[in-house]
Amino acid sequence: MKKFLNSVDTVLTESLDGFAAAHADILVLGEGHKFIRRRELKPGKVALISGGGSGHEPLHGGFVGHGMLDAACPGQVFTSPTPDQMLAAVEAVDTGAGCLFIVKNYEGDVMNFDMAAEMADGVQQVVTNDDVAVENSSYTTGRRGVAGTLVVEKIVGAAAENGMALPALKALGERVNAATRSMGVALTSCTVPAAGKPTFEIGDGEMEFGVGIHGEPGRRRDALKSADAIAEEVCAAIAGDLGDRAKGPALLFVNGFGGTPSMELYLMYNSARRIFERQGVTVIRSLVGSYVTSLDMAGCSITLTMLDDGMTALWDAPVHTAALRWGM
Amino acid sequence: MKKFLNSVDTVLTESLDGFAAAHADILVLGEGHKFIRRRELKPGKVALISGGGSGHEPLHGGFVGHGMLDAACPGQVFTSPTPDQMLAAVEAVDTGAGCLFIVKNYEGDVMNFDMAAEMADGVQQVVTNDDVAVENSSYTTGRRGVAGTLVVEKIVGAAAENGMALPALKALGERVNAATRSMGVALTSCTVPAAGKPTFEIGDGEMEFGVGIHGEPGRRRDALKSADAIAEEVCAAIAGDLGDRAKGPALLFVNGFGGTPSMELYLMYNSARRIFERQGVTVIRSLVGSYVTSLDMAGCSITLTMLDDGMTALWDAPVHTAALRWGM
């Protein structure tokens, strides 16, 4: 295992300490590294809280700040945070208007966020499940929540900033999730620090088609294909699942898994954009970069969110977080 | 070689097409992929032009936009752009106040930018050479220009936006370069698409200490060390080279080489920050991310820029580019 670390036991806390120090203008770290929260809270605003296993950075801590999340709870690598983390976050950021949990659909996360929601007052939840690769998988009943979670957090975050109430925010989150589809491809495995070796074996000429963000299996192992051929198949899976909705204005988000450089991501974006536009999608907003990662895995995912005017305005609204920043 | 590509001959142009399409609000691609330029020029402003071999993205194209560069000329991967690219860029963005070339110190780049500067009118140059690893190397006479180039481009870009004249911008660029030191470490090699195999061999338990951003050798090959031990040695090299200047306010920039995830970069930042602060440096500004990369190389560099009030204000000034954005 070749990683910058001192000890596998302290990777997460040392990284969080660095993250909080680098972005001290935006956020603070909760006691015992239980959560990251905004430095300045906005009284009367519904608090948005997300979280999940670490190893997907900048998701979710990198999206804490004005216009997006109020707090994020980091679990150990690829391991759900515990309910006491979410409860501590609620206590730290709920200013009286209630909290919305945004949860990726994995059994551990769903169970732990559910438990916290039952123990706290005034909490509602949105569960994301944008991954069209497989219906059930290693850690999920139903579809996995992957890179589309960023889109839900951005759009719902902007609406919360504008003063939208809790039930409407939950409905909006579910609407954005329903308008969003993703699928990913891995060229290499990731390596979990505590395991010290690659999560899965993959040959020099192979790729994992439909991979999950923890390296869990997708649709099939296949021979490595050209970027265009990969994009064709991923875009077809996304468009096929959207059906008649795959027409008109959309956000195209090409996401790197951590080990894939920007040059390749823009090449994939170029390919995916041409394919979607040929089919009647109009790409009016774009995001390209490594935002929902799988440690050091080489690979990428493609996410398409069908936009209406309201969603587009909320996407464009000011955001000031460690990983996404515009308009301020 | 496991990369997202269609053909090694078209990697660069397809990636540039995707980049220009994704950021069409900010920039346009010059004819024949010779340069990337701002969509909106500001008459009377000195034009800042940079460029170099591709494979270091987002450097330089990702820094084209308000508050930073006016144009960037992308060469083939790890190959200098040709003088006709710089001349075409000058023609496209010089609004009459002259141009400043910002050039990383590599023989090919220096030669080609020099040629273009001689053929164009009203051009001056700043050459960056922030890498303390080695005095001369595979492609340089003198020190290499690496991640510190971003700092020069940001600070000089803000001053140009404020209306500073060409000779003063050149002096400022040289002052920022002189206040900046960097050094990098590689855990793996990068793979140039046209070569199809890793640039250098490196064992499972080894690292290249002082590596260049093209994978060129550094100070030595060594056994892989802990993050703290690596940071100690890199910070000592930087502080030692700065000498008495390594006291007081500074920007600490931890840069990933393309294959290293955010979690490890923040861990290195945490380590480097503690080391520098113990020595009397006060980290008042931070940047952590993969900004000056070497394709898919796993590794990182640490850059320290000693700041004065003027430089800090220019660092903080609004910027709106594909890769750096704040204040607007």
Interface residues (C-beta under 8 A of the other chain):
Chain A: K2 K3 F4 L5 N6 S7 V11 L12 E14 S15 L16 D17 G18 F19 A21 A22 H23 S54 G55 E57 P58 G62 L187 T188 D204 M207 L224 S226 A227 D228 I230 G258 G259 T260 P261 S262 M263 E264 L265 Y266 L267 M268 Y269 N270 S271 R273 V283 S286 V288 S290 T293 L295 D296 A298 C300 R325 W326 G327 M328
Chain B: K2 K3 F4 L5 N6 S7 V11 L12 E14 S15 L16 D17 G18 F19 A21 A22 H23 S54 G55 E57 P58 G62 L187 T188 D204 M207 L224 S226 A227 D228 I230 G258 G259 T260 P261 S262 M263 E264 L265 Y266 L267 M268 Y269 N270 S271 R273 V283 S286 V288 S290 T293 L295 D296 A298 C300 R325 W326 G327 M328
